[in-house]
Amino acid sequence: MSIELNWEKGLPSFVGMYFVAVKLGPAAGVYDFAQWNGSAWELQIEGDIIAYVDIQEFKNSLDIKWPEDVVIERELQQLSEDDSELWSES
């Protein structure tokens, strides 16, 4: 499965968490999460961030199954056949 992201180049306009492409050298690179503090990237590894995407954009690009089975039980209410109970005019 391949996911295409709308990569941004340069520096972000807003402080926050981003998914980044980090170039480690001429033939190596990794993806990571990094915090942009408004003036610099806070990154655990050494390398150059060549592109980024907002963490919300990243999350919205994935179709992730929730880790628990969710069962929603709904009790259907029987409506009265008498329409006069639905509303009244003043």
C-alpha positions as CSV (number, residue, x, y, z in Angstrom):
1,M,0.0,0.0,0.0
2,S,1.3,3.4,-0.9
3,I,0.0,6.7,0.4
4,E,0.6,9.9,-1.4
5,L,0.9,12.9,0.9
6,N,0.7,16.6,0.1
7,W,4.3,17.4,1.2
8,E,5.2,21.0,2.0
9,K,8.7,22.4,1.6
10,G,10.3,25.2,3.6
11,L,9.3,25.9,7.2
12,P,5.8,25.6,8.7
13,S,3.8,28.6,9.6
14,F,2.4,27.1,12.9
15,V,4.0,25.5,16.0
16,G,3.1,21.9,16.3
17,M,3.8,18.2,15.5
18,Y,4.6,17.2,11.9
19,F,5.3,14.0,9.9
20,V,8.7,14.7,8.2
21,A,11.0,13.3,5.6
22,V,14.5,13.5,6.9
23,K,17.5,13.2,4.5
24,L,20.4,11.6,6.3
25,G,22.9,11.7,3.4
26,P,23.1,11.5,-0.4
27,A,21.4,8.1,-0.5
28,A,19.6,7.6,2.8
29,G,16.5,9.1,4.5
30,V,13.8,8.2,7.0
31,Y,10.4,9.3,8.0
32,D,9.8,10.6,11.5
33,F,7.7,12.8,13.7
34,A,9.1,16.2,14.7
35,Q,8.0,19.2,16.7
36,W,8.3,22.6,15.1
37,N,8.7,25.2,17.9
38,G,8.3,28.3,15.7
39,S,11.9,28.8,15.0
40,A,13.5,25.3,14.7
41,W,12.8,21.6,14.4
42,E,13.1,19.5,17.5
43,L,14.3,16.2,16.0
44,Q,15.9,13.2,17.8
45,I,18.1,12.3,14.8
46,E,20.6,14.3,12.8
47,G,19.6,15.1,9.3
48,D,17.9,17.7,7.1
49,I,14.1,17.9,7.0
50,I,13.4,18.1,3.3
51,A,9.6,18.0,3.5
52,Y,6.8,17.9,6.1
53,V,3.1,17.4,6.4
54,D,0.8,18.5,9.2
55,I,0.0,15.7,11.6
56,Q,-3.7,16.1,11.0
57,E,-3.2,15.8,7.2
58,F,-1.1,12.7,7.9
59,K,-3.8,11.1,10.1
60,N,-6.5,11.9,7.6
61,S,-4.5,10.1,4.9
62,L,-4.7,6.8,6.7
63,D,-7.6,4.5,7.2
64,I,-6.7,3.1,10.6
65,K,-8.8,0.4,12.3
66,W,-9.6,1.2,15.9
67,P,-7.7,-1.2,18.3
68,E,-10.9,-2.4,20.0
69,D,-14.0,-4.0,18.7
70,V,-16.8,-1.5,19.0
71,V,-20.3,-2.7,19.3
72,I,-23.0,0.0,19.4
73,E,-26.3,-1.2,20.7
74,R,-29.3,1.0,20.0
75,E,-32.8,0.6,21.3
76,L,-35.3,1.5,18.7
77,Q,-38.3,3.4,20.1
78,Q,-41.7,2.5,18.6
79,L,-43.4,5.7,17.4
80,S,-47.0,6.3,17.9
81,E,-49.2,6.1,14.9
82,D,-51.0,9.2,16.1
83,D,-49.4,12.2,14.3
84,S,-50.8,14.7,16.8
85,E,-48.1,13.8,19.2
86,L,-45.3,14.9,16.8
87,W,-46.0,18.7,17.2
88,S,-48.6,21.2,18.1
89,E,-49.3,24.6,16.6
90,S,-49.6,27.6,18.9
